[in-house]
Amino acid sequence: MGVLSITFHCTKDKLEEWENYIDETLVLMTENLMDVDKYILSEVHSDYIEDGKNYNLLLIFDNDELREDFIKSELLNISERIEKKFGQEVMIFNTYLNPKKTRL
């Protein structure tokens, strides 16, 4: 199993536009990903972030190779689209998760 956590940080100024983008575009892109077995799209609650908000997309792949293929192609495309639309107002942070034990 390969797991990838993608955190999106959006500044306060673009929150409404970003939330519309999530609902209208990001969800559709995620639903159409061929190699993603399961996913969770979340709004992240944090007491420490005051300038904007975080959102997280947790992607679960059948194996690490599919995760790597996604990172090299699809994630690059998604990141470029977001950067083109939002510039520095939405930052993307990737975290590779390597499960030691799971029960899903």
C-alpha positions in Angstrom: 0.0 0.0 0.0 1.2 3.5 -0.9 -0.2 6.5 0.9 0.3 10.2 0.1 -0.8 13.1 2.1 -1.2 16.4 0.2 -1.8 19.5 2.4 -3.0 22.7 0.8 -2.6 25.9 2.7 -4.7 28.8 1.5 -4.4 32.3 2.6 -7.4 34.2 4.1 -7.7 36.4 1.0 -8.5 33.4 -1.3 -10.5 31.1 1.0 -13.8 31.5 -0.7 -12.4 31.0 -4.2 -10.3 28.0 -3.0 -13.3 26.3 -1.4 -15.2 26.7 -4.6 -12.3 25.3 -6.5 -12.2 22.3 -4.2 -15.9 21.6 -4.7 -16.0 22.2 -8.4 -12.6 21.0 -9.6 -10.4 19.2 -7.1 -13.0 16.7 -6.2 -13.6 15.8 -9.8 -9.9 15.5 -10.5 -9.6 13.2 -7.5 -12.6 11.1 -8.5 -11.1 10.6 -12.0 -7.6 9.4 -10.8 -7.2 5.9 -12.2 -4.6 4.6 -9.7 -6.1 5.9 -6.5 -7.8 3.1 -4.6 -9.3 5.4 -1.9 -9.1 9.0 -0.7 -10.2 11.4 2.0 -10.5 15.1 1.4 -10.5 17.0 4.6 -10.7 20.5 6.1 -7.9 20.6 8.7 -8.7 22.2 12.1 -5.7 23.8 13.7 -5.4 26.1 16.7 -2.0 27.4 15.4 -2.9 28.7 12.0 -4.4 32.2 11.9 -3.5 33.3 8.4 -5.6 31.1 6.2 -6.7 27.5 6.4 -5.3 24.0 5.6 -7.0 21.3 3.6 -5.7 17.7 3.2 -6.1 15.1 0.5 -5.1 11.7 1.6 -4.6 9.3 -1.3 -4.3 5.5 -0.9 -2.7 3.5 -3.7 -2.4 -0.3 -4.1 1.4 0.0 -4.0 4.3 2.4 -3.8 5.0 2.2 -7.5 1.5 3.6 -8.3 2.1 6.4 -5.8 5.5 7.3 -7.4 3.9 7.3 -10.9 1.1 9.6 -9.6 3.7 12.0 -8.0 5.7 12.2 -11.3 2.7 12.9 -13.5 -0.7 13.6 -12.0 0.5 15.6 -9.0 2.7 17.7 -11.2 -0.3 18.5 -13.4 -2.5 19.3 -10.4 0.1 21.5 -8.8 0.7 23.4 -12.0 -3.1 24.1 -12.4 -3.4 25.3 -8.8 -0.3 27.5 -9.1 -1.6 29.0 -12.4 -4.9 29.8 -10.8 -3.8 30.8 -7.2 -0.1 31.7 -7.4 1.4 31.9 -4.0 -2.0 32.1 -2.3 -2.2 28.3 -2.1 0.8 26.3 -1.1 1.1 22.5 -1.5 3.0 20.2 0.9 3.4 16.5 0.1 4.1 13.9 2.8 4.9 10.3 2.0 3.2 8.0 4.5 4.7 4.5 4.7 2.3 2.4 6.8 3.8 0.1 9.4 0.4 -1.4 10.2 -3.1 -0.7 8.9 -6.6 -1.6 9.5 -8.8 0.1 7.0 
